[in-house]
Amino acid sequence: MGRRVALTVAGVLVLVGCLGLLTAVPAVQRAISPHAEPAPLPVRLVGQRYDDLTVDLHPGRYAVWATRPTSAPDADRCRVTGPDGRPVPAADPGHVVEWTEVATDDTVWTWTATFAAPATGGYRLTCRLDPGAPGQQYAVTREPDRGLTLRLRLALWRGLLVAALPAGLVILGMTLTWRRRAD
């Protein structure tokens, strides 16, 4: 009975590891989403820092991203005001999604909030900067679709998924070796 469990665990780990390797293949990544990362929209800073910015938007859903040290969604981090001066409600994206922007020396962005822009115009974001994070910045992108969200989450977990492959192979090798010795 113990060997069957060990073989099953080994098989599952090898399968998960192979799936992790598969997510690194560019063709598979493009099949999940043709976009490698969200495209930041041009923002205008109102002051000297990234705590008060304006972005021109068309009707649609948008995501707010923050650099270090945020590690969890936080819909209260930024207040959004529409072109008419009224507040626009922001919501928590519901899960942690990060992306590493290669074009900016591997800046890591965390999706902190999402909001809907009901009309075309300039939207103002007044955001909280963390005191222990000099140089913290904010960006606005179109809200990632499910494919891009999945691609970003797989990239975040790829190392752990791939690590399952050698673990499964070790368990498989040990189980088969023990089986031969028992016979």
N, C-alpha and C positions, 0 to 999 in steps of 0.2 A: 504494500500500500504506500509506503514512504517513497519508493522509487517513482511511482506514478505521479505523486504530488510534485516531487523534485523535477521530473521531466516536464510536467505541465507548467510549472513556474519557469523553468528554463525556456520552454517554447514561447511563453508569453513575453518574457524579457527579450528574447531574440527578435520576435515580431515587432515589439515596440521599438527596439534599437534600429531595425531595418526601416521602419516608418520614419524615425528620426533622421536617418541618413537620406531617405527619399526627399524629406522636406528641404534639404540643402541643394537639390538638383534645380538649376534655374528653370527648366521647362515645367517642372512641377510647381515651382513658385509662381510662374506666370499663369499656370492653369488655375491656381487658387485665386490670384488677383493679378491683373496686368500691371498694377502700380506697386512699386517697391516700398513706397512710403507716402505719407500725406504731403501735399504741396502747400507750404505756407503762403498765405496771402500777404501782400504788402501792407505794412502797418505804419502809421505816423505817430511818433511819440509826441505827447503834449508837453512833457517836461524833459528833464535830463535822464530819467530812469524809465525802466520798463513797467512802472506801476500805473501809468495813465497813458492809454494809447487809443487811436482811432483807426478803424478799418472800414473800407467801402464794401458793402455787401449787396447781393441780390437776394430775393426771397429764396429761402432754403434752410437746411439744417447745417450747423457749424459746430466745430469742436475747438475748445480752448486747451492749449498745451503749455506746460511749464517745464523749465529746466530745473535742475537740482534744487533742493533735496526732496522734492515731493515724490512720494512713493504710492500714494493712494488717491483716488478721485476725491475732489473737494469742490462741490458746486458753489460753496460760499467764498471761495478764494477770489473770485472776480465778480464785480457787479457790472451788468451790461445795460446800457441805455440806448434806446432806439433813436432814429433820426428825429422823431417827434418829441424827444426829451423824456419819454416814458420808460420806466424800467422794463426790461425783457427778462422773463424768468429763465434761470439756468438750472439744469438738472445734472445729477450725477450720472456718468456713463454706465455705472453698474458693475464695472470690472476694471482691473488694472490693465492698461495697454501702454506699452512704451515703444518708442522707435528711436533708433540711432541715426541721426542725420549725417551721412558721410560727407556731404558738401561743406559742413562746418566743423571739421576736425572731430567728428564722432560725438557731437553734442547729443546727450540723451534727453528726450522729451517724454513727459508723462501726460496722458490725457486726463485733465482734471475736471472738465465740465463740458456740457453740450447745451446749445440753445437754438431756437428757431428764429430766423429773421423774417418777419412778416412783410416787410416792404424794402424797396431799394433805397439805399442811402448810407450815410456815415453812422457807424455804431461805435460808441465809446465804451471802452473797458477800463474800469478802475480796479486794479488788482492789488492784493496784499503781497508784499515782498517779505521773505523770511529773513530775519536779522542775521542768521548764521550762514547765509548763502550769498556772498557778494557776487555780483554779476548775473543774478537770476534774471531770466527773461521769460516772456510769454509770446505765444504765436497763435494765430487763428488759421484753421484750415476748414475745408468742407468736412462734414462729418464722415468718417470712414464707413464704407459699406461693410457688409458682413465678410466678404472675401478678403478685403484689406485688413480688417480686424483679425481674422483668423491667421493671415500670413504674419502679422506683427506678433501675435501671441505665440505662434509656432517658433518664430525666430528667438523669442525670449526663452522658450523651454527646450530648444533644440539640443543643447549640451546635455541636459538631463536625459532626454529621450535616447540620444546616441550612447550615453553611458550604460544604458540598459543592455546593449548588445554584448559587450565583453562580459558583463556580469552573468548574462544568460549562457554564454558559451562556457564560462568557468563552471557554472552549476551543471551544465550538460556534460562537460568533460569529467567532472568529478563523479557524477552519477553513473556514467558509463564505465568508468574505471572501477568503482566500487562494485558494480554489477559483475564485471569480469572476475574480480577477486573472489566474490561470493560464490561464483560457479566453480 
